[in-house]
Amino acid sequence: MKLGAFDIHAVTDGRFRLDGGAMFGVVPKALWQKCCPADELNRIPLHLNCLLIQAHGKNVLVDTGLGDKEDAKFHSMFAVERMPTLRDSLARHGLTHDDIHLVINTHLHFDHAGGNTVANGNGLLRPAFPKATYYVQQGEYDDAVAANERTRASYRRNNFSPVAQLNQWEFLRGDTELLPGITTMVTAGHTPFHQSVKIESEGRIAFFLGDLIPTVSHLPLPYIMGYDLDPMQTLDTKRRVLDQAFEEDWLLIFEHDPLIQAGHLRKDAEGRYGLEEVTLWQ
């Protein structure tokens, strides 16, 4: 769709499943299963929706999905279905990995940065986007490198170390405008340095949420993932972002919702936020 002078497209790396209890934290299953029915292993379906922004003659990709490096055990555990892959999604817009100029990672968890790297013909890993500069918050990268027992399963070095070896990282320190109208904004809580992406052109604003609000079902303030390292920070960040998005009529873009890509906030009579859906792609 057009956003002012920019083109924005939802591109996907397929779908997978995560434990429903972990996805909704302290919210009882009796509540969350009404919107997100679980399978026999208590997993709920999620999509791997990345974002392609075409602006100022540049192709900007936000997040890179799971990628193709994981083994059969991983695919079975998370019920991975990479159909279409990110490569196929980009091809639908006439693009290859060589055509991407900027890669923005909201954070470095495996379902957001897995497509950062690929194996070459010799089995060695290299950046998947050879002509791109990769952007992430400095603190996020430092935390990924020094992952502990709580975070190690989410951070896989093969998704970010090969990018560092070829000096393709540019580390950010706080909110940063990368191109006119494209700004990374720290939205802490899920991780301390998680960032979202604000896109603004000709008076219109879109906001790629990342894991701050992964699905439309997470719009209610207390619906916060058990994966979040600081849920109280998520609560504060979420309240601030939602209030501003409502006041300024932002287009919110959801990374993991299996049914809804984006929409504008609306309030009901009791002041609760709902969504007026907008489709970015068919």
SETORDREN-871859 format. One line per 8 residues: number of its first residue (from 1); for each residue z, y, x of N, C-alpha, C, O, CB. Coordinates in steps of 0.1 Angstrom, whole numbers, plus 5000, padded with zeros to 4 digits. Glycine has a CB too. Layout:
N
NUM> Z/Y/X/Z/Y/X/Z/Y/X/Z/Y/X/Z/Y/X; ... $
END
This chain:
282
1> 5000/4988/5008/5000/5000/5000/5000/5012/5009/5003/5012/5021/5012/5000/4991; 4996/5024/5003/4997/5036/5010/5011/5042/5008/5016/5042/4998/4986/5046/5004; 5016/5047/5019/5028/5055/5019/5024/5068/5026/5025/5070/5038/5040/5048/5026; 5021/5078/5018/5016/5091/5023/5003/5088/5031/4994/5082/5026/5026/5097/5032; 5003/5092/5044/4992/5089/5053/4992/5076/5060/4983/5072/5067/4991/5100/5063; 5003/5068/5058/5005/5055/5064/5000/5044/5055/5000/5045/5043/5019/5053/5069; 4997/5032/5061/4995/5020/5054/5006/5011/5058/5009/5009/5069/4981/5013/5057; 5013/5005/5048/5023/4995/5050/5020/4982/5043/5015/4982/5032/5037/5000/5046 $
9> 5022/4971/5050/5019/4958/5045/5030/4948/5048/5036/4948/5059/5006/4952/5051; 5034/4940/5038/5043/4929/5040/5035/4918/5046/5025/4913/5040/5050/4925/5027; 5040/4913/5058/5034/4901/5064/5045/4891/5066/5056/4895/5067/5027/4905/5078; 5041/4878/5065/5051/4868/5065/5050/4857/5075/5038/4855/5080/5051/4861/5051; 5061/4851/5079/5060/4840/5088/5065/4827/5080/5069/4817/5086/5069/4842/5100; 5064/4828/5067/5067/4816/5059/5080/4817/5052/5084/4828/5048/5066/4804/5067; 5087/4806/5051/5100/4805/5044/5109/4795/5050/5105/4786/5058/5098/4802/5029; 5122/4796/5047/5132/4786/5052/5144/4787/5042/5143/4794/5032/5136/4790/5066 $
17> 5154/4779/5045/5166/4779/5037/5179/4780/5046/5179/4775/5057/5166/4766/5029; 5188/4787/5040/5202/4788/5046/5212/4785/5036/5210/4785/5024/5204/4802/5052; 5224/4781/5041/5235/4777/5032/5239/4789/5023/5241/4800/5027/5247/4773/5040; 5239/4786/5010/5242/4796/5000/5256/4803/5001/5257/4815/5000/5240/4791/4986; 5266/4795/5005/5279/4800/5007/5279/4810/5018/5286/4820/5017/5289/4789/5009; 5273/4807/5029/5272/4816/5041/5265/4828/5037/5268/4839/5042/5266/4809/5053; 5254/4827/5029/5246/4839/5025/5254/4849/5016/5251/4860/5015/5234/4835/5018; 5264/4844/5009/5271/4853/5000/5286/4854/5003/5293/4860/4995/5270/4847/4986 $
25> 5291/4849/5014/5304/4852/5018/5315/4848/5008/5316/4837/5004/5305/4866/5022; 5323/4858/5004/5335/4855/4996/5331/4855/4981/5339/4852/4972/5345/4866/4997; 5318/4857/4978/5314/4856/4964/5313/4841/4959/5307/4833/4966/5300/4863/4962; 5320/4838/4948/5320/4824/4944/5306/4818/4941/5298/4826/4936/5329/4822/4933; 5304/4805/4943/5292/4799/4940/5288/4800/4925/5277/4801/4922/5292/4785/4944; 5298/4800/4917/5296/4801/4902/5289/4814/4899/5282/4815/4889/5309/4801/4895; 5290/4824/4907/5283/4837/4905/5269/4837/4912/5259/4840/4906/5291/4849/4910; 5269/4834/4925/5256/4835/4932/5246/4825/4928/5234/4827/4929/5259/4835/4947 $
33> 5250/4813/4923/5240/4803/4920/5232/4807/4907/5222/4801/4905/5247/4790/4918; 5237/4817/4900/5229/4821/4888/5216/4828/4892/5206/4827/4885/5238/4831/4880; 5216/4835/4904/5204/4842/4908/5197/4834/4919/5185/4835/4922/5208/4855/4913; 5205/4825/4926/5199/4818/4938/5203/4803/4937/5212/4799/4945/5204/4824/4951; 5196/4795/4929/5200/4781/4928/5198/4774/4941/5189/4776/4949/5191/4774/4917; 5208/4766/4945/5208/4759/4957/5202/4745/4956/5202/4739/4945/5223/4758/4963; 5198/4739/4967/5193/4725/4967/5205/4716/4969/5216/4720/4969/5182/4723/4978; 5202/4703/4971/5212/4693/4972/5221/4695/4984/5232/4689/4985/5206/4679/4972 $
41> 5216/4702/4994/5224/4705/5006/5230/4719/5006/5234/4724/5016/5215/4704/5019; 5230/4725/4994/5236/4738/4992/5228/4750/4998/5234/4760/5001/5251/4738/4997; 5216/4747/5001/5207/4757/5008/5199/4765/4997/5195/4759/4987/5198/4751/5018; 5198/4778/5000/5190/4786/4990/5177/4790/4997/5176/4792/5010/5197/4799/4986; 5166/4792/4990/5153/4796/4996/5153/4811/5000/5158/4819/4993/5141/4793/4986; 5147/4813/5012/5146/4827/5017/5132/4828/5023/5126/4818/5028/5157/4830/5028; 5126/4840/5023/5114/4843/5029/5116/4850/5043/5126/4856/5045/5104/4851/5020; 5105/4849/5051/5105/4856/5064/5095/4867/5063/5084/4866/5069/5102/4846/5075 $
49> 5099/4878/5056/5090/4889/5054/5092/4899/5065/5102/4906/5066/5093/4896/5040; 5081/4901/5073/5081/4911/5083/5073/4923/5077/5069/4923/5066/5074/4906/5096; 5072/4934/5085/5065/4946/5080/5055/4951/5090/5058/4952/5102/5075/4957/5077; 5043/4953/5086/5032/4959/5094/5030/4974/5089/5028/4976/5077/5019/4951/5093; 5032/4983/5098/5030/4997/5096/5018/5002/5104/5017/5000/5116/5043/5006/5099; 5008/5008/5097/4997/5013/5104/4997/5029/5103/4995/5034/5092/4983/5008/5099; 5000/5035/5115/5002/5050/5115/4998/5055/5128/5001/5049/5138/5017/5053/5111; 4992/5067/5128/4989/5074/5140/4980/5066/5150/4981/5067/5162/5001/5079/5148 $
57> 4971/5057/5144/4963/5049/5152/4970/5037/5158/4964/5031/5167/4956/5057/5162; 4982/5034/5154/4990/5024/5160/4993/5013/5150/4994/5016/5138/5003/5029/5166; 4994/5001/5154/4999/4990/5146/5013/4986/5150/5016/4982/5161/4990/4977/5147; 5023/4988/5141/5037/4986/5144/5042/4974/5136/5040/4974/5123/5045/4999/5140; 5048/4965/5142/5053/4953/5136/5068/4953/5136/5074/4955/5147/5048/4940/5142; 5075/4951/5124/5089/4951/5124/5093/4937/5121/5090/4931/5111/5095/4960/5112; 5100/4931/5131/5105/4917/5131/5093/4907/5132/5082/4911/5129/5113/4914/5119; 5096/4895/5137/5086/4886/5140/5088/4872/5135/5081/4862/5139/5084/4885/5155 $
65> 5098/4870/5126/5100/4857/5120/5106/4846/5129/5112/4850/5139/5087/4852/5114; 5103/4834/5126/5109/4822/5133/5101/4819/5145/5106/4814/5155/5110/4810/5124; 5087/4821/5145/5079/4816/5156/5077/4801/5156/5081/4795/5146/5085/4820/5169; 5071/4796/5166/5066/4782/5166/5072/4774/5177/5067/4763/5181/5051/4782/5167; 5084/4778/5182/5090/4771/5194/5100/4760/5190/5104/4752/5199/5096/4781/5203; 5105/4760/5178/5116/4751/5174/5111/4737/5172/5099/4735/5168/5123/4757/5162; 5120/4728/5173/5117/4713/5172/5118/4708/5157/5122/4716/5148/5125/4705/5181; 5115/4696/5156/5115/4690/5142/5129/4690/5136/5131/4691/5124/5110/4675/5143 $
73> 5140/4688/5144/5153/4688/5139/5157/4702/5133/5163/4703/5123/5163/4685/5151; 5153/4712/5140/5155/4726/5135/5148/4728/5122/5153/4733/5113/5150/4736/5146; 5135/4724/5122/5127/4726/5110/5133/4718/5098/5133/4723/5086/5113/4721/5112; 5139/4706/5100/5145/4699/5090/5158/4705/5085/5161/4706/5073/5148/4684/5094; 5166/4710/5095/5179/4716/5091/5177/4728/5082/5185/4730/5073/5186/4720/5104; 5167/4736/5085/5165/4749/5078/5153/4748/5068/5149/4759/5063/5163/4760/5088; 5148/4736/5066/5137/4734/5056/5126/4745/5059/5121/4751/5049/5142/4736/5042; 5121/4745/5071/5111/4756/5075/5097/4752/5069/5093/4741/5070/5111/4757/5090 $
81> 5091/4762/5063/5077/4760/5059/5070/4773/5064/5070/4783/5057/5076/4759/5043; 5063/4772/5075/5056/4784/5080/5042/4784/5075/5032/4782/5082/5056/4783/5096; 5041/4787/5062/5028/4788/5055/5028/4800/5046/5035/4800/5036/5025/4775/5047; 5021/4811/5050/5013/4812/5062/5022/4816/5074/5033/4821/5072/5002/4822/5061; 5017/4814/5086/5024/4819/5098/5021/4834/5099/5013/4840/5093/5019/4812/5110; 5029/4840/5108/5027/4854/5111/5013/4857/5116/5007/4867/5113/5038/4860/5120; 5008/4848/5125/4995/4850/5130/4984/4850/5119/4975/4858/5119/4992/4838/5140; 4986/4841/5109/4977/4841/5098/4978/4853/5089/4968/4858/5084/4979/4828/5089 $
89> 4990/4858/5088/4993/4870/5080/4986/4882/5086/4980/4890/5079/5007/4872/5078; 4987/4883/5099/4981/4894/5106/4965/4893/5105/4958/4903/5104/4985/4895/5120; 4960/4881/5106/4946/4879/5105/4940/4883/5092/4929/4888/5092/4943/4864/5108; 4948/4883/5081/4943/4887/5068/4941/4902/5068/4933/4907/5060/4953/4884/5058; 4947/4909/5078/4944/4924/5079/4935/4927/5091/4934/4938/5096/4958/4931/5081; 4928/4916/5096/4919/4918/5107/4925/4920/5120/4919/4926/5129/4910/4929/5104; 4938/4916/5122/4945/4918/5135/4949/4905/5142/4951/4895/5135/4957/4926/5132; 4949/4906/5155/4955/4896/5163/4968/4901/5170/4971/4913/5168/4945/4890/5174 $
97> 4975/4892/5177/4987/4896/5184/4983/4907/5194/4992/4915/5198/4993/4884/5191; 4971/4907/5199/4967/4917/5209/4966/4931/5204/4966/4941/5211/4954/4913/5216; 4965/4932/5190/4963/4945/5184/4976/4952/5181/4976/4964/5176/4955/4943/5171; 4988/4946/5183/5000/4952/5180/5005/4961/5191/5005/4957/5203/5011/4941/5177; 5008/4973/5188/5012/4983/5198/5027/4984/5200/5032/4986/5211/5007/4997/5195; 5035/4983/5189/5049/4984/5189/5055/4972/5181/5050/4969/5170/5054/4997/5184; 5065/4965/5187/5073/4955/5180/5087/4961/5179/5094/4963/5189/5073/4941/5187; 5093/4962/5167/5106/4966/5165/5114/4954/5160/5111/4948/5149/5107/4978/5155 $
105> 5125/4951/5167/5134/4940/5162/5146/4947/5155/5153/4955/5161/5138/4931/5173; 5149/4944/5143/5161/4949/5136/5173/4944/5144/5183/4951/5146/5162/4944/5121; 5173/4931/5148/5183/4925/5157/5176/4913/5163/5165/4910/5160/5196/4922/5149; 5184/4905/5170/5178/4894/5178/5181/4880/5173/5180/4871/5181/5181/4896/5192; 5186/4879/5161/5188/4865/5155/5175/4858/5154/5164/4864/5153/5195/4866/5142; 5176/4845/5155/5163/4837/5156/5153/4838/5145/5142/4836/5147/5167/4822/5158; 5158/4842/5133/5148/4843/5122/5142/4857/5121/5134/4860/5112/5155/4840/5109; 5146/4866/5131/5140/4879/5131/5133/4882/5145/5124/4891/5145/5151/4890/5130 $
113> 5136/4874/5155/5130/4876/5168/5123/4863/5173/5118/4863/5185/5140/4880/5178; 5123/4852/5165/5117/4840/5170/5102/4841/5174/5098/4834/5183/5118/4829/5160; 5095/4850/5167/5081/4852/5170/5078/4861/5181/5067/4865/5184/5074/4856/5158; 5089/4866/5188/5087/4875/5199/5080/4869/5211/5072/4876/5218/5100/4880/5204; 5081/4856/5212/5076/4849/5224/5068/4836/5220/5070/4831/5209/5087/4845/5234; 5059/4832/5228/5051/4819/5226/5050/4812/5239/5052/4818/5250/5037/4822/5220; 5047/4799/5239/5044/4792/5251/5030/4793/5255/5021/4793/5247/5048/4777/5249; 5028/4795/5268/5014/4795/5273/5009/4781/5275/5016/4771/5272/5013/4803/5286 $
121> 4997/4779/5281/4991/4766/5283/5000/4757/5292/4998/4745/5291/4978/4767/5288; 5008/4762/5300/5016/4754/5309/5030/4752/5304/5039/4746/5311/5017/4761/5323; 5033/4756/5291/5046/4754/5285/5056/4765/5289/5067/4764/5284/5051/4741/5290; 5052/4774/5297/5061/4786/5300/5060/4796/5289/5050/4798/5282/5057/4792/5313; 5071/4803/5286/5072/4813/5276/5067/4826/5281/5070/4830/5292/5086/4814/5270; 5060/4834/5272/5056/4847/5275/5057/4855/5262/5058/4850/5251/5041/4847/5280; 5057/4869/5263/5057/4877/5251/5045/4874/5242/5034/4873/5247/5057/4892/5255; 5047/4873/5229/5036/4869/5220/5027/4881/5218/5015/4879/5214/5042/4865/5207 $
129> 5032/4893/5220/5024/4905/5218/5022/4912/5232/5030/4921/5235/5031/4915/5208; 5012/4908/5239/5010/4912/5253/5009/4927/5256/5012/4932/5267/4999/4905/5259; 5003/4934/5246/5001/4948/5248/5011/4957/5241/5010/4969/5241/4987/4952/5243; 5022/4951/5236/5031/4959/5228/5044/4962/5237/5047/4955/5246/5036/4951/5216; 5050/4973/5233/5063/4976/5237/5073/4971/5226/5071/4974/5215/5065/4992/5240; 5083/4964/5231/5093/4959/5221/5105/4968/5221/5110/4973/5231/5098/4945/5225; 5111/4971/5209/5122/4980/5208/5134/4973/5201/5132/4966/5191/5118/4992/5199; 5146/4975/5206/5158/4970/5200/5169/4979/5205/5168/4986/5216/5161/4955/5203 $
137> 5180/4979/5198/5192/4987/5203/5197/4981/5216/5198/4968/5217/5203/4988/5193; 5201/4989/5226/5206/4984/5238/5219/4975/5236/5220/4965/5242/5210/4996/5248; 5227/4980/5227/5239/4972/5224/5236/4958/5218/5243/4948/5221/5249/4979/5215; 5226/4957/5210/5222/4945/5204/5217/4935/5215/5221/4923/5215/5211/4947/5194; 5209/4940/5224/5204/4932/5235/5216/4927/5244/5216/4915/5248/5194/4939/5244; 5225/4936/5247/5236/4932/5255/5245/4921/5248/5249/4912/5255/5245/4944/5258; 5247/4923/5235/5254/4913/5228/5247/4899/5228/5254/4889/5228/5257/4918/5214; 5234/4900/5227/5226/4887/5226/5227/4880/5240/5229/4868/5240/5212/4890/5223 $
145> 5226/4888/5251/5227/4882/5264/5241/4876/5266/5242/4865/5273/5224/4892/5275; 5251/4882/5261/5265/4878/5263/5271/4871/5251/5283/4873/5248/5274/4890/5267; 5262/4864/5244/5267/4857/5231/5279/4848/5234/5280/4841/5244/5255/4849/5225; 5288/4848/5224/5300/4840/5225/5299/4828/5215/5289/4825/5210/5312/4848/5222; 5310/4821/5214/5311/4809/5205/5307/4812/5191/5302/4804/5184/5324/4803/5206; 5310/4824/5186/5308/4828/5172/5293/4832/5170/5288/4829/5159/5316/4840/5169; 5286/4837/5180/5273/4842/5179/5262/4834/5186/5250/4837/5183/5272/4856/5184; 5266/4825/5194/5256/4818/5203/5245/4811/5195/5233/4810/5199/5263/4808/5212 $
153> 5248/4805/5183/5238/4798/5176/5227/4806/5170/5216/4802/5168/5245/4790/5165; 5230/4819/5168/5220/4828/5163/5211/4835/5173/5200/4839/5170/5227/4839/5155; 5216/4836/5186/5209/4842/5196/5203/4831/5206/5210/4824/5212/5218/4852/5204; 5190/4831/5206/5183/4821/5215/5176/4829/5226/5167/4837/5223/5174/4812/5207; 5180/4826/5238/5174/4834/5249/5159/4834/5250/5153/4843/5255/5181/4830/5262; 5153/4823/5246/5139/4822/5248/5131/4831/5238/5119/4832/5239/5134/4807/5245; 5139/4838/5230/5132/4848/5221/5132/4862/5227/5125/4871/5222/5139/4848/5208; 5140/4864/5237/5141/4878/5243/5140/4879/5258/5136/4889/5264/5153/4885/5238 $
161> 5145/4868/5265/5145/4869/5280/5130/4870/5286/5128/4878/5295/5151/4857/5286; 5120/4863/5281/5107/4864/5286/5101/4878/5284/5093/4883/5292/5097/4854/5279; 5106/4885/5274/5101/4899/5272/5107/4908/5283/5100/4917/5288/5105/4904/5258; 5119/4905/5287/5126/4913/5297/5119/4910/5311/5118/4919/5319/5141/4910/5298; 5115/4898/5313/5109/4894/5326/5096/4902/5328/5093/4904/5340/5107/4879/5326; 5089/4905/5318/5077/4913/5320/5079/4928/5316/5069/4935/5315/5066/4907/5311; 5091/4932/5316/5095/4946/5314/5088/4952/5301/5083/4964/5302/5090/4954/5326; 5088/4945/5290/5082/4950/5278/5092/4955/5268/5089/4960/5258/5074/4939/5271 $
169> 5105/4954/5272/5115/4960/5263/5117/4975/5266/5116/4980/5277/5129/4953/5266; 5119/4982/5255/5125/4996/5256/5137/4996/5248/5137/4994/5235/5114/5007/5252; 5149/4999/5254/5161/4998/5247/5165/5012/5241/5164/5022/5248/5172/4993/5256; 5170/5012/5229/5174/5024/5222/5189/5026/5222/5196/5016/5223/5168/5023/5207; 5193/5038/5220/5207/5041/5220/5209/5050/5208/5210/5063/5209/5212/5048/5233; 5211/5044/5196/5212/5052/5184/5199/5054/5177/5189/5049/5181/5219/5065/5187; 5200/5062/5166/5188/5065/5158/5177/5071/5166/5180/5080/5174/5192/5074/5146; 5165/5066/5165/5154/5071/5174/5141/5072/5166/5137/5062/5159/5153/5061/5186 $
177> 5134/5083/5167/5121/5084/5161/5111/5079/5172/5108/5085/5182/5117/5099/5157; 5104/5067/5169/5095/5061/5178/5081/5067/5177/5075/5069/5188/5094/5046/5176; 5077/5070/5165/5065/5078/5163/5068/5088/5152/5078/5085/5144/5053/5068/5159; 5061/5099/5150/5064/5108/5139/5064/5101/5126/5054/5095/5122/5053/5119/5139; 5076/5101/5119/5077/5095/5106/5082/5080/5107/5084/5074/5096/5064/5095/5099; 5084/5074/5119/5089/5061/5120/5101/5061/5128/5101/5063/5141/5078/5051/5126; 5113/5059/5122/5126/5060/5128/5134/5048/5127/5136/5043/5116/5133/5072/5123; 5140/5043/5138/5150/5033/5137/5163/5039/5135/5167/5049/5141/5150/5024/5150 $
185> 5171/5033/5126/5184/5038/5122/5195/5027/5123/5193/5016/5117/5184/5044/5108; 5205/5029/5131/5216/5019/5132/5223/5017/5119/5228/5027/5113/5226/5024/5143; 5223/5005/5114/5229/5001/5101/5239/4989/5104/5236/4978/5102/5218/4997/5090; 5250/4993/5110/5259/4983/5116/5266/4975/5105/5268/4980/5094/5269/4990/5125; 5271/4963/5109/5278/4954/5101/5275/4940/5103/5283/4932/5107/5277/4958/5086; 5262/4937/5100/5257/4923/5102/5259/4920/5117/5265/4909/5120/5242/4922/5098; 5254/4929/5125/5258/4929/5140/5262/4944/5143/5258/4953/5135/5247/4924/5149; 5269/4946/5153/5274/4960/5156/5262/4970/5158/5264/4982/5156/5282/4960/5168 $
193> 5251/4965/5163/5239/4973/5166/5227/4970/5158/5216/4972/5162/5236/4973/5181; 5229/4964/5147/5217/4961/5138/5211/4974/5134/5217/4984/5132/5222/4954/5125; 5197/4974/5133/5190/4986/5130/5180/4983/5118/5175/4972/5117/5183/4992/5142; 5178/4993/5110/5168/4993/5100/5157/5003/5103/5159/5011/5113/5174/4996/5085; 5146/5003/5096/5135/5012/5099/5131/5021/5088/5129/5016/5077/5123/5004/5104; 5132/5034/5090/5128/5044/5080/5114/5049/5082/5110/5053/5094/5138/5056/5080; 5105/5048/5072/5091/5052/5073/5090/5064/5064/5092/5063/5052/5081/5041/5070; 5085/5075/5069/5084/5087/5061/5071/5094/5063/5067/5097/5074/5095/5097/5064 $
201> 5063/5097/5052/5050/5104/5053/5047/5111/5040/5048/5106/5029/5039/5094/5056; 5044/5124/5042/5040/5132/5031/5050/5132/5019/5046/5131/5007/5026/5128/5026; 5062/5132/5023/5073/5133/5013/5077/5120/5007/5086/5120/4999/5069/5142/5002; 5071/5109/5011/5075/5096/5006/5082/5088/5017/5079/5090/5029/5062/5088/5001; 5092/5080/5013/5101/5073/5022/5102/5059/5018/5104/5055/5007/5115/5080/5023; 5100/5050/5028/5103/5036/5027/5114/5032/5037/5115/5038/5048/5090/5027/5029; 5121/5021/5034/5132/5017/5043/5133/5002/5044/5135/4995/5034/5146/5023/5038; 5130/4997/5055/5130/4982/5058/5145/4979/5061/5150/4983/5072/5120/4978/5069 $
209> 5151/4971/5053/5165/4969/5053/5170/4959/5064/5181/4959/5068/5170/4964/5040; 5161/4949/5068/5166/4939/5077/5176/4931/5070/5175/4927/5058/5171/4945/5090; 5187/4928/5077/5198/4919/5072/5209/4928/5067/5220/4922/5064/5203/4910/5082; 5208/4941/5065/5218/4949/5059/5219/4944/5044/5230/4942/5039/5215/4964/5060; 5208/4943/5037/5207/4938/5024/5195/4929/5024/5184/4933/5021/5206/4950/5013; 5198/4916/5027/5187/4907/5029/5178/4903/5017/5166/4901/5018/5192/4894/5034; 5184/4903/5005/5177/4900/4992/5182/4910/4982/5192/4917/4983/5179/4886/4988; 5174/4910/4971/5178/4919/4959/5191/4914/4954/5199/4922/4948/5167/4918/4949 $
217> 5194/4901/4955/5207/4896/4949/5219/4902/4957/5230/4900/4952/5207/4881/4950; 5217/4907/4969/5227/4913/4977/5229/4928/4974/5237/4935/4981/5225/4911/4992; 5223/4934/4964/5225/4948/4961/5239/4951/4957/5244/4962/4961/5216/4952/4950; 5246/4943/4949/5260/4946/4946/5269/4948/4959/5267/4940/4968/5267/4936/4937; 5277/4958/4959/5284/4961/4972/5292/4949/4977/5292/4947/4990/5293/4973/4969; 5299/4941/4969/5307/4931/4975/5299/4918/4980/5304/4909/4986/5317/4926/4966; 5286/4918/4976/5278/4907/4980/5273/4908/4994/5263/4914/4997/5265/4905/4970; 5281/4903/5003/5279/4905/5018/5280/4891/5024/5288/4883/5021/5290/4914/5024 $
225> 5271/4889/5034/5269/4876/5040/5281/4872/5048/5288/4880/5054/5257/4875/5049; 5284/4859/5048/5295/4854/5057/5290/4854/5072/5298/4854/5081/5298/4839/5053; 5277/4856/5074/5272/4857/5087/5275/4871/5094/5275/4872/5106/5257/4855/5087; 5279/4881/5085/5281/4894/5090/5294/4895/5099/5304/4890/5095/5282/4904/5079; 5292/4900/5111/5303/4901/5120/5314/4910/5116/5326/4908/5119/5298/4904/5134; 5311/4921/5109/5320/4931/5104/5317/4934/5090/5311/4944/5087/5320/4944/5113; 5322/4926/5080/5318/4929/5066/5323/4942/5061/5317/4947/5052/5324/4917/5058; 5334/4947/5066/5339/4960/5061/5329/4971/5066/5327/4981/5059/5353/4963/5066 $
233> 5324/4970/5078/5314/4979/5082/5301/4978/5074/5295/4988/5071/5311/4977/5097; 5297/4966/5071/5286/4964/5062/5288/4971/5049/5279/4978/5044/5283/4949/5060; 5300/4970/5043/5303/4976/5031/5301/4991/5032/5294/4997/5023/5317/4973/5026; 5306/4997/5042/5305/5012/5044/5290/5016/5046/5285/5025/5040/5313/5017/5055; 5283/5009/5054/5269/5012/5057/5260/5010/5044/5252/5018/5041/5263/5003/5068; 5263/4999/5037/5255/4996/5025/5257/5007/5015/5248/5011/5008/5260/4982/5020; 5270/5011/5013/5272/5021/5003/5265/5034/5006/5259/5041/4998/5287/5024/5002; 5265/5038/5019/5259/5050/5023/5243/5049/5022/5237/5059/5017/5262/5053/5038 $
241> 5238/5038/5026/5223/5037/5025/5219/5036/5010/5209/5043/5007/5219/5024/5032; 5225/5029/5002/5221/5028/4988/5222/5041/4981/5214/5045/4973/5230/5017/4981; 5233/5049/4983/5235/5062/4977/5223/5071/4981/5218/5078/4972/5248/5068/4980; 5220/5071/4994/5210/5080/4998/5196/5075/4993/5188/5084/4989/5209/5081/5014; 5194/5062/4993/5181/5057/4988/5179/5060/4973/5168/5063/4969/5181/5042/4990; 5190/5060/4966/5189/5064/4951/5186/5078/4950/5177/5082/4942/5201/5060/4944; 5193/5087/4957/5192/5101/4955/5178/5106/4960/5172/5115/4954/5202/5109/4964; 5172/5099/4970/5159/5104/4976/5148/5095/4971/5137/5096/4976/5160/5104/4991 $
249> 5150/5085/4963/5140/5076/4957/5132/5069/4968/5120/5069/4968/5131/5084/4948; 5140/5063/4977/5133/5055/4988/5127/5042/4982/5132/5037/4972/5143/5052/4999; 5117/5037/4988/5112/5024/4986/5119/5014/4995/5117/5015/5007/5096/5023/4988; 5127/5006/4989/5135/4996/4998/5127/4983/4999/5121/4978/4990/5149/4993/4991; 5126/4978/5012/5118/4966/5015/5128/4956/5020/5136/4958/5029/5107/4970/5026; 5127/4944/5013/5136/4933/5016/5130/4922/5025/5119/4918/5022/5141/4927/5002; 5137/4918/5035/5132/4909/5045/5132/4894/5040/5124/4886/5044/5139/4910/5058; 5142/4890/5032/5144/4876/5030/5143/4872/5015/5144/4861/5012/5158/4872/5035 $
257> 5141/4882/5006/5140/4878/4992/5128/4869/4989/5117/4872/4994/5139/4891/4983; 5130/4858/4982/5119/4848/4980/5109/4853/4969/5099/4847/4968/5124/4835/4977; 5113/4863/4961/5105/4866/4950/5101/4881/4950/5089/4884/4946/5112/4864/4937; 5109/4890/4955/5107/4904/4954/5106/4910/4968/5114/4909/4976/5118/4911/4946; 5095/4917/4970/5093/4923/4983/5099/4937/4985/5105/4940/4995/5078/4925/4986; 5099/4945/4974/5103/4959/4975/5105/4965/4962/5102/4959/4952/5092/4967/4983; 5112/4977/4962/5114/4984/4949/5122/4996/4951/5127/4999/4961/5120/4975/4939; 5123/5004/4940/5131/5016/4939/5144/5013/4931/5144/5006/4921/5123/5027/4933 $
265> 5155/5019/4936/5168/5017/4929/5168/5025/4916/5163/5035/4914/5179/5022/4938; 5175/5018/4906/5178/5024/4893/5192/5021/4890/5198/5011/4895/5168/5019/4882; 5199/5030/4883/5213/5028/4879/5214/5025/4864/5207/5031/4856/5221/5040/4882; 5223/5016/4861/5226/5013/4847/5237/5022/4842/5241/5031/4849/5229/4998/4845; 5240/5020/4829/5250/5029/4823/5264/5028/4830/5272/5038/4828/5252/5025/4808; 5267/5018/4837/5280/5016/4844/5279/5020/4858/5288/5018/4866/5284/5002/4842; 5267/5026/4862/5266/5030/4876/5262/5020/4886/5263/5022/4898/5278/5037/4880; 5259/5008/4881/5255/4997/4890/5240/4998/4894/5232/5001/4885/5258/4983/4884 $
273> 5237/4995/4906/5223/4996/4911/5215/4983/4907/5219/4972/4908/5222/4998/4926; 5203/4986/4902/5193/4976/4900/5180/4980/4906/5180/4990/4913/5191/4973/4885; 5169/4972/4905/5157/4975/4912/5145/4975/4903/5144/4967/4894/5155/4964/4923; 5136/4985/4905/5123/4985/4898/5113/4980/4909/5111/4987/4919/5120/5000/4893; 5108/4968/4906/5100/4961/4916/5087/4968/4920/5080/4974/4911/5098/4947/4912; 5083/4968/4932/5070/4972/4937/5064/4961/4946/5071/4955/4954/5071/4986/4945; 5052/4957/4944/5045/4947/4951/5037/4953/4963/5029/4962/4961/5036/4938/4942; 5040/4948/4975/5032/4952/4987/5020/4944/4990/5010/4950/4996/5041/4952/4999 $
281> 5020/4932/4985/5008/4923/4988/5007/4913/4978/5017/4909/4971/5009/4917/5002; 4995/4907/4976/4992/4896/4967/4992/4883/4974/4990/4872/4968/4979/4899/4959 $
END
